[in-house]
Amino acid sequence: AVVSSSPASLDSRFRALICEEGLLSQLGWAASRAQCWVLVFPPQVLVYELLLGKGFRGAGGRWKPLLSRHQARLKAELARLKVRQGVSRNEDLLEVGSRPSPVSQVPRFVRVNTLKTCCGDAIDYFKRQGFSYQGQASSLEDLRALKGKHFLLDPLLPELLVFPAQTDLHEHPLYLAGHLILQDKASCLPATLLAPPPGSHVIDACAAPGNKTSHLAALLKNQGKIFAFDLDAKRLASMATLLARAGVSCCDLAEVDFLTVSPTDQRYDRVQYILLDPSCSGSGMLSRPLEEQGSGTPSQERLRALAGFQQRALCHALSFPSLRRLVYSTCSLCQEENEDVVRDALQQNPGFRLAPVLPSWPHRGLSTFPGAEHCLRASPETTLTGGFFIAVFERAEVPSSASQAEALAPELAPGPAPKRKRRRKADVQAAGAAAEAACGK
Ligand SMILES: C[S@@+](CC[C@H](N)C(=O)[O-])C[C@H]1O[C@@H](n2cnc3c(N)ncnc32)[C@H](O)[C@@H]1O
């Protein structure tokens, strides 16, 4: 049984660490690979549990006395090995090529759609399905350590649940019913930072397929108005499905070139908030294979064309007369589409400045102009999210650092994490399929 057990059925990290990468021999257990295999398979699970997992926990059978005898030495050797190699985490012992990529470690973020349910009910539903709720995370490390059927509340964004990276919820009844939106954390920031209060009028200038629009509608509690524009009829069609499923009722969708929307049209007299998430190179998108990131940098010509459009769209948006606050975002990592666009727009619109948002966010704009540190960047390595860029503009005469902080405080203050069980039957009716967050058009 030992020899015939398939190596493929073993945990790959364990195989790499204990056998393939020769950790046992590095630990001083001289054995050929074949010997190692025979020697190792049943106890390898135990060694794994001992060194990397949760200990023997009552298992072990006839191997247990042997391993118990060597337990202290194994642990000491592992610790020594890490010191020798100057690393602190077990996974850093692996060859670079066999380490999990940062992209594959980005957790599955799930926004609870407060138009249809509340966090407490969503959490209860998952608990009834055998998931274990760990409360509100206090750091990115908590998110990085998530595994199995554990889940958390995000440390920063309320209503954002976090599951281990490979969790697939595309068939989950709450997702199909529009109670949950599968949306990366970075993509939840634009609406959160725009923070339109209920009753406001908002423009979503490049809106399809609409995850940020549905987030805006949730913040508005469906009170007020969202004017959502997009050029692409097909994307607008899937957006209409997505919004219907999410219970959005405060949105006017229009197949329109945003650059042709007149800022002086009286329909937009009351628009104080604009979200501009224009087409971009998508160089930060997670769905791209890792090899493409960086090496798949868009051509200078494409970047120039994209940045030209982004620049025009941003200046057009800043010309709406009642505008107080605007969020500019891309899922691009390129300075040309991000800091450069923002710098030029500020130069051309001296009535606006950058709002100093989320001072504790670890990844800031590239220091290419004074104030660029107010911009936010995001990446798998630094924030455990997709690659993203955000700048928040506010009208300079609005005495706003205070008012903005007030506006954001309720959104971002880490409120008490839902703990209590509340009884309510969740709606498990399946709805039609729709698009997950999409960018980079
Ligand atoms: C990055 S995607 C927007 C994603 C969307 N905000 C979301 O969160 O689901 C950019 C969108 O801009 C649209 N677009 C491009 N040029 C446009 C224009 N001139 N006016 C309006 N929409 C435009 C594209 O069709 C595309 O759907």
The ligand as a Tripos MOL2 file, in Angstrom:
@<TRIPOS>MOLECULE
LIG
   27    29     1     0     0
SMALL
NO_CHARGES

@<TRIPOS>ATOM
      1 C1        -12.9850   49.1970  -17.2930 C.3       1 LIG1
      2 S1        -14.4720   48.9980  -18.0350 S.3       1 LIG1
      3 C2        -15.6110   49.5360  -16.8120 C.3       1 LIG1
      4 C3        -15.8780   48.5230  -15.7500 C.3       1 LIG1
      5 C4        -17.0210   48.9380  -14.8630 C.3       1 LIG1
      6 N1        -16.7890   50.2320  -14.2330 N.3       1 LIG1
      7 C5        -17.3070   47.9030  -13.7830 C.2       1 LIG1
      8 O1        -16.8610   48.0800  -12.6460 O.co2     1 LIG1
      9 O2        -17.9850   46.9130  -14.0400 O.co2     1 LIG1
     10 C6        -14.5000   50.3410  -19.1570 C.3       1 LIG1
     11 C7        -15.8010   50.5330  -19.8880 C.3       1 LIG1
     12 O3        -15.7350   51.7970  -20.5640 O.3       1 LIG1
     13 C8        -16.5300   51.7130  -21.7200 C.3       1 LIG1
     14 N2        -16.1850   52.8750  -22.5840 N.ar      1 LIG1
     15 C9        -15.1030   53.0520  -23.3510 C.ar      1 LIG1
     16 N3        -15.1460   54.2530  -23.9400 N.ar      1 LIG1
     17 C10       -16.2650   54.8650  -23.5280 C.ar      1 LIG1
     18 C11       -16.8750   56.1310  -23.7700 C.ar      1 LIG1
     19 N4        -16.3220   57.0260  -24.6080 N.pl3     1 LIG1
     20 N5        -18.0370   56.4140  -23.1600 N.ar      1 LIG1
     21 C12       -18.6320   55.5210  -22.3280 C.ar      1 LIG1
     22 N6        -18.0990   54.3050  -22.0540 N.ar      1 LIG1
     23 C13       -16.9390   53.9860  -22.6400 C.ar      1 LIG1
     24 C14       -16.1720   50.3540  -22.2760 C.3       1 LIG1
     25 O4        -17.1730   49.8810  -23.1490 O.3       1 LIG1
     26 C15       -16.0670   49.5110  -20.9910 C.3       1 LIG1
     27 O5        -17.2820   48.8660  -20.7480 O.3       1 LIG1
@<TRIPOS>BOND
     1     1     2 1
     2     2     3 1
     3     2    10 1
     4     3     4 1
     5     4     5 1
     6     5     6 1
     7     5     7 1
     8     7     8 2
     9     7     9 1
    10    10    11 1
    11    11    12 1
    12    11    26 1
    13    12    13 1
    14    13    14 1
    15    13    24 1
    16    14    15 ar
    17    14    23 ar
    18    15    16 ar
    19    16    17 ar
    20    17    18 ar
    21    17    23 ar
    22    18    19 1
    23    18    20 ar
    24    20    21 ar
    25    21    22 ar
    26    22    23 ar
    27    24    25 1
    28    24    26 1
    29    26    27 1
@<TRIPOS>SUBSTRUCTURE
     1 LIG1         1 GROUP 0 **** ****
